[in-house]
Amino acid sequence: MGEQASLGYARPETFEELLAVIASDKGRLPRRLWAVAIHVTQNPGDVALATISVLAGAMGSTTSTLVRFAKTFG
């Protein structure tokens, strides 16, 4: 894993590392970011190919929440 992410661990560099970090951070993530994390883990293909606006709509979230999620995990 590379440089530090905002939650105090090394930034995940692979999807598998991201899944491990999400699994270990369940209690530390705010509710909205946890909802995004669940969607990311259950729909990796959508996350890889869709725009942020489409993803936000599918999650019932906002684009700013998705940006905050991405910044949280580096």
Secondary structure, 3 states (H helix, E strand, C coil): CCCECCCCCECCCCHHHHHHHHHHCCCCCCHHHHHHHHHHHHCHHHHHHCCHHHHHHHHCCCHHHHHHHHHHCC
